[in-house]
Amino acid sequence: MNNEEKLELIKANYKSSRCWELLKGNEKLEFYEEWVKTLLSIIPTHLYKYRACSEDNLRMLRNKTAWFSCPSTWNDQIDVTVSYDLDKDVDELEKNFDKYVYKFAFAFINQYIESFCGQKKFVTKEQVRDVYYKAFKGDESINFDRIVNYLEPVVGWKPARQIAVKTQEAFMMVEKPEFKSKILNCFKQFLGFNDIRNKMYMYSLSETYENNHQWAIYADGGKGFCIGYEITPKNKEEASMIPNLLPIYYGKKEDLLISKMLDETLEYVARKEEISDLINQETEILYVALHTKAPEWIGEQEWRFIIPMDQAKGKAIPFDFAKTIYLGENIEIEWKNKLTDIAKEQNLKVYQRQLDRTKSKWIYEEIYGGK
């Protein structure tokens, strides 16, 4: 798979993940199973992790786990970040603020409806929203009586009037000049988008065990080792990780238009997001950016497993994919013996990295072939 094909895979996976979120019931389950099946036919069957020798790293291997870490702790400080131009976004928002006004109002109304349904329990927010927005079809003006007439059969006369009153209040608020100033000031001060680096755990792998640079940097100058993984899920839990495994694209990050993302978000507050909306969304640019690195890193041929921090039970994640161990050319005998013992316990093949007879290229000699 070349670099451009990896980019297309990342974009396709964005659409698949969003499509899965929008589907329901059996259709959602069937789509998910086909999604995983398709990915398994595309992704590499073997990926590799370079490691320095330490008791922690050996314990991870012994326990069939992997240590997922925060990108904010990595050596590339602009990895897993998004490029955006705040001045351009503020200008765009200010120039087109009128088209955002109603969407802001509907966002406030949605919060009220959600709070109301959470307290009353006899009706869902989806049922109320579906009827509420029908009151605006063909007439975007605020018609108090019309809103009440639409909502009364669903929530009753008094709650219907309360929602109509809240609608009037919301539209009056967003049309005030001070509301516009407040939103623009928030945009001007917005610098926290890349805090996303602190909100996910990742496990980086390579397509190859033969990269000299990675042996030098990540495997302690050949004193460490490299784990060979076979990415073949054996159960549903392992299969659930596959949609979160993607390659890194090496190229220039496209600037994210936060104003456009805001517009999309507000749009789907006012109406249900459809699968047909998943074309050219600004959130796709965000998704791609998080899987993009500068071209000078291309030799690492990187793939990553990603887990949102709020979905992880810890940093040590079950990871029973190991099949081989490659020992560095400078590994100390103590570590070599310990790794070989783990290999024997888990029936992993072991190879030793060394120079060939001509001392002009690296070879990997099998020293334990498993049972």
C-alpha positions in Angstrom: 0.0 0.0 0.0 1.6 3.3 -1.1 1.3 6.6 0.7 -1.7 7.9 -1.3 -3.6 4.7 -0.8 -3.1 5.0 2.9 -4.7 8.5 2.7 -7.7 7.0 0.9 -8.0 4.3 3.6 -8.0 6.9 6.3 -10.8 8.9 4.6 -12.8 5.7 3.9 -12.5 4.7 7.5 -13.7 8.1 8.7 -16.9 7.6 6.6 -17.3 4.0 7.8 -17.0 5.0 11.5 -19.5 7.9 11.1 -21.9 5.7 9.1 -21.7 3.1 11.9 -22.6 5.7 14.4 -25.7 6.8 12.4 -27.1 3.3 11.9 -29.3 1.4 14.3 -30.3 -2.1 15.2 -29.5 -5.1 13.0 -28.3 -2.8 10.2 -25.7 -1.3 12.5 -24.4 -4.8 13.6 -24.3 -6.1 10.0 -22.5 -3.0 8.8 -19.9 -3.3 11.6 -19.2 -7.0 10.9 -18.7 -6.2 7.2 -16.5 -3.2 8.1 -14.2 -5.3 10.2 -14.0 -8.0 7.6 -13.1 -5.4 4.9 -10.4 -3.8 7.0 -8.8 -7.2 7.7 -8.5 -7.8 4.0 -6.7 -4.5 3.6 -4.4 -3.9 6.7 -1.0 -5.7 6.9 -1.2 -9.1 8.6 2.1 -8.4 10.3 3.2 -5.3 12.2 6.2 -4.6 14.5 7.1 -2.8 17.6 10.7 -1.8 18.5 11.5 -1.9 22.2 14.4 -1.1 24.6 15.1 -3.8 27.1 13.4 -3.1 30.5 11.5 -5.1 33.0 8.4 -3.1 32.1 8.6 -3.9 28.4 9.2 -7.6 29.1 6.3 -7.7 31.5 4.0 -6.3 28.8 5.2 -9.1 26.5 4.9 -11.8 29.1 1.4 -10.6 30.1 0.2 -10.4 26.5 -0.5 -6.7 26.8 0.7 -3.5 25.1 1.4 -0.1 26.7 -0.7 2.5 25.0 0.6 6.0 25.7 -0.5 9.6 25.3 0.8 11.4 22.1 1.6 14.4 24.3 4.5 12.3 25.7 6.0 11.5 22.3 9.2 12.9 20.7 7.4 14.7 17.8 5.6 17.6 19.5 3.4 18.4 16.5 2.3 14.7 16.1 -1.5 14.2 16.5 -2.2 17.9 16.1 -4.5 19.9 13.8 -3.5 22.9 11.7 -5.9 25.9 11.8 -5.9 29.6 11.2 -7.8 31.4 13.9 -7.7 34.8 12.2 -9.2 33.3 9.0 -11.9 31.6 11.1 -12.8 34.7 13.0 -13.1 36.7 9.7 -15.3 33.9 8.3 -17.5 33.8 11.3 -17.9 37.6 11.5 -18.7 37.9 7.8 -21.3 35.2 7.8 -22.6 35.5 11.4 -26.2 36.0 10.3 -26.4 32.5 8.9 -25.3 31.1 12.3 -27.8 33.0 14.4 -30.8 30.6 14.0 -28.6 27.6 14.4 -27.3 28.9 17.8 -30.9 29.5 18.9 -31.9 26.0 18.0 -28.8 24.6 19.9 -30.1 26.3 23.0 -33.6 25.0 22.5 -32.3 21.5 22.0 -30.5 21.8 25.4 -33.8 22.8 27.0 -35.7 19.9 25.3 -33.1 17.5 26.5 -33.4 18.7 30.0 -37.2 18.6 29.9 -37.3 15.0 28.6 -34.7 14.0 31.2 -37.0 15.2 34.0 -40.4 14.1 32.6 -39.4 10.6 31.3 -42.7 10.1 29.5 -41.4 11.2 26.1 -37.9 11.1 24.4 -35.9 14.0 23.2 -36.0 12.5 19.7 -39.8 12.4 19.7 -40.0 16.0 20.8 -37.4 17.3 18.4 -38.9 15.5 15.5 -42.3 17.3 16.1 -40.7 20.6 17.1 -38.7 21.1 13.9 -41.7 20.3 11.8 -43.3 23.5 13.1 -40.6 25.4 11.1 -40.9 23.6 7.8 -41.9 26.1 5.1 -41.9 29.0 7.6 -38.7 29.8 9.5 -40.4 32.7 11.4 -41.2 32.2 15.1 -44.9 31.4 15.2 -45.8 30.9 18.9 -49.2 29.3 18.4 -47.9 27.0 15.6 -45.1 25.7 17.9 -47.7 25.0 20.6 -50.1 23.3 18.3 -47.4 21.0 17.0 -46.1 20.1 20.4 -49.3 19.9 22.5 -50.3 16.3 21.4 -46.8 15.1 22.3 -46.0 16.9 25.6 -49.2 18.6 26.7 -50.4 22.2 26.6 -48.4 23.7 29.4 -45.0 22.2 28.4 -45.7 23.1 24.8 -46.1 26.7 25.8 -43.0 26.6 27.9 -40.9 25.4 24.9 -42.5 28.1 22.7 -41.5 30.7 25.3 -38.0 29.4 25.4 -37.9 29.5 21.6 -38.8 33.2 21.7 -36.2 33.9 24.4 -33.4 32.0 22.5 -34.0 34.0 19.3 -34.1 37.3 21.1 -30.8 36.4 22.8 -28.9 35.4 19.7 -30.0 38.5 17.8 -28.4 40.9 20.4 -25.1 42.5 19.4 -23.5 41.4 22.7 -24.1 37.8 21.8 -22.2 38.1 18.6 -19.3 39.9 20.4 -19.2 37.1 23.0 -19.0 34.4 20.3 -16.3 36.2 18.3 -14.2 36.8 21.4 -14.4 33.1 22.3 -13.2 32.3 18.8 -10.3 34.8 19.1 -9.1 33.2 22.3 -9.6 29.6 21.2 -6.2 27.8 21.4 -7.1 24.5 23.1 -8.1 22.4 20.1 -4.9 20.4 20.2 -5.5 19.3 23.8 -6.8 16.3 21.9 -3.3 14.9 22.3 -4.1 14.4 25.9 -7.4 12.7 25.4 -6.4 9.4 23.7 -4.0 6.5 24.0 -2.1 5.1 21.0 0.1 2.2 20.2 2.5 2.8 17.3 3.7 0.0 15.1 5.8 -0.3 11.9 5.3 -2.3 8.7 8.9 -3.6 9.0 11.4 -5.1 11.5 14.3 -4.2 9.2 14.4 -0.4 9.7 17.9 0.6 10.8 16.8 4.0 12.1 14.1 2.4 14.3 16.6 -0.1 15.6 18.9 2.8 16.6 16.2 5.1 18.1 13.6 2.8 19.6 15.5 -0.4 20.3 18.4 1.3 22.1 21.0 1.1 19.3 20.5 -2.6 18.8 20.6 -3.4 22.5 16.8 -3.9 22.5 14.4 -6.1 20.6 11.5 -6.0 18.2 8.1 -7.8 18.6 6.5 -9.2 15.5 2.6 -9.2 15.7 0.2 -11.1 13.6 -2.9 -9.0 13.4 -5.4 -11.8 13.2 -8.2 -11.4 15.8 -9.1 -14.6 17.7 -12.3 -13.3 19.4 -14.8 -10.4 19.4 -12.8 -8.3 21.8 -9.7 -8.4 19.5 -11.8 -7.8 16.4 -13.3 -4.7 18.0 -9.8 -3.1 17.9 -9.5 -3.4 14.1 -11.5 -0.3 13.2 -9.1 1.7 15.4 -6.0 0.6 13.5 -5.0 2.9 10.7 -1.8 3.9 8.8 0.0 7.2 9.0 -0.2 9.4 5.9 3.0 11.4 5.3 2.3 14.8 3.8 1.1 18.3 4.6 -1.9 18.7 6.9 -4.8 20.6 5.5 -5.9 23.6 7.6 -9.1 22.9 9.5 -11.8 25.5 9.2 -13.2 25.6 12.7 -16.0 27.9 11.6 -17.2 25.4 9.1 -17.0 22.6 11.7 -19.1 24.8 14.0 -21.6 25.3 11.1 -21.9 21.5 10.6 -22.3 20.9 14.3 -25.1 23.4 14.6 -26.7 22.1 11.4 -27.1 18.6 12.9 -28.5 20.1 16.1 -31.4 21.4 14.1 -31.9 18.2 12.0 -30.8 14.6 12.1 -27.5 13.9 10.4 -27.9 11.6 7.4 -25.4 9.2 5.8 -25.6 11.4 2.7 -24.0 14.2 4.8 -20.8 12.3 5.2 -19.3 13.8 2.0 -16.7 16.6 2.4 -17.3 17.2 6.1 -14.8 19.4 7.9 -14.5 16.7 10.6 -13.0 14.4 7.9 -10.1 17.0 7.7 -9.7 16.7 11.5 -9.7 12.9 11.3 -7.1 12.9 8.5 -4.9 15.4 10.3 -4.7 13.2 13.4 -3.3 10.4 11.1 -0.8 12.7 9.2 2.9 13.3 9.8 5.5 15.3 8.0 7.1 13.5 5.0 10.5 13.2 6.7 9.0 10.4 9.0 7.9 8.3 6.0 10.6 5.7 6.6 8.9 4.5 9.8 6.0 3.1 7.8 3.8 3.6 10.9 0.4 2.2 11.8 -1.5 3.0 15.0 -4.1 1.6 17.3 -6.1 4.4 18.9 -8.3 4.2 22.0 -10.1 7.3 23.4 -9.0 7.8 27.0 -12.5 7.7 28.3 -13.0 4.2 26.8 -9.8 2.7 28.1 -9.6 0.8 31.4 -5.9 1.7 31.7 -2.8 2.0 29.6 -1.9 -1.7 29.7 -4.3 -3.1 27.0 -4.8 -6.8 26.3 -2.8 -7.5 23.1 -2.4 -11.2 22.3 -1.0 -10.9 18.8 2.8 -11.6 19.3 4.3 -14.3 17.0 8.0 -13.5 16.8 10.8 -11.7 18.7 13.8 -10.1 16.9 16.8 -9.6 19.1 19.1 -6.6 18.5 22.7 -7.2 17.5 24.0 -5.6 20.7 21.5 -7.2 23.2 23.0 -8.3 26.5 23.0 -12.0 27.2 20.8 -11.5 30.3 18.0 -9.9 28.3 18.5 -12.3 25.5 17.9 -15.3 27.9 14.8 -13.6 29.5 13.3 -12.9 26.1 14.0 -16.5 24.9 12.3 -17.9 28.0 9.2 -15.8 27.3 9.3 -17.1 23.7 9.4 -20.7 24.9 6.5 -20.1 27.2 4.4 -18.5 24.5 5.7 -20.6 21.5 7.1 -17.5 19.7 9.9 -17.7 17.2 13.1 -15.8 18.0 15.5 -14.3 15.5 18.9 -12.6 16.1 19.8 -9.6 14.1 23.4 -9.7 12.9 25.7 -8.7 10.0 26.2 -11.2 7.2 29.6 -12.7 6.3 30.5 -9.7 4.1 29.5 -7.3 7.0 27.6 -5.3 4.4 24.0 -6.0 5.3 21.8 -7.1 8.2 20.4 -10.6 8.4 18.0 -12.3 10.9 19.0 -15.7 12.0 16.5 -18.0 13.6 17.7 -19.1 17.1 14.4 -20.6 18.4 11.8 -22.0 16.1 9.0 -22.6 18.5 7.4 -26.0 19.2 
